[in-house]
Amino acid sequence: MRLQSAIFSVEDALVGHEGAGKVLSILKMEGVWLYAVTALRRAEAEQALHEAGVLDDFRGVLTADEAGCAASDARMFEKAARRLRSDARDTVVFAGRLRALQNAKAAGFRVAAVRGAADESEWARMRAEADEVVETYADYLA
């Protein structure tokens, strides 16, 4: 099964993570369609992505306000996947919080746990439940 698309949580799995831009570039070069989801307002999210130098890598950004649900809600990932015209089983969700990871997995997405805001206890649970673990994006590229 080929990876068709990837959904990244802006706040906890993307912005501020060293090497994330290179991962996005490689995924995009390989034909993977990318979408960003966020609890931030659109202007703030786009500014953060622009400052990280990755805004143009994404086909779009979906905010919690626009989706009418929390950024960690399964509906958020489902809406982003629909916008990508992708199926959950062909999409990986990169999440940096346990709730988002669990919700995406329950909705049928493959999930990558990204080390970030989670404390040690939450990170241990994320590693146990994820399909992939991204301690750092540099490791992901290795």
C-alpha positions, 0 to 999 in steps of 0.5 A, a space after each residue: 500500500 502506497 502512502 498517498 497523503 500525510 496530515 500534520 498537526 501544526 502546533 505539536 508535530 511540525 512547527 519548531 521541530 528541527 528537520 521537519 522541513 526536509 521531511 516535508 520536502 522529501 514527502 512532497 518530492 515523492 508525490 505525497 500530498 500534505 495537509 496541516 491541521 491546527 487549533 490556531 486561527 488561520 492567520 496564525 497558523 499560516 504565519 507559523 508555517 511561513 516562518 518555518 519555511 514550509 507553508 508552500 509544502 501543504 495543499 491546505 490548512 484546516 483550522 478547528 474553527 473552520 472544521 467545527 471540532 477540536 484539532 485533535 478530533 477524528 473529524 478533523 483528520 477525516 475532513 483533511 483527508 477528504 480535502 486531499 481526496 485520500 483514504 484513511 488507510 493511505 494517510 499517515 497522521 503525524 501527531 504530537 499529543 496522545 489524544 490526537 494520536 488515539 483519535 486518528 488511529 480509531 478513525 483508521 489512519 496510520 499514525 506517527 507519534 512525534 516527540 514534542 509537547 508530551 511529558 514522559 508518561 504521555 510519550 511512553 503511551 504514544 510510542 506504544 500506540 503509534 505505527 511509527 515513532 518520530 523521536 526527531 525528524 533527523 532520525 526519521 530521515 536516517 
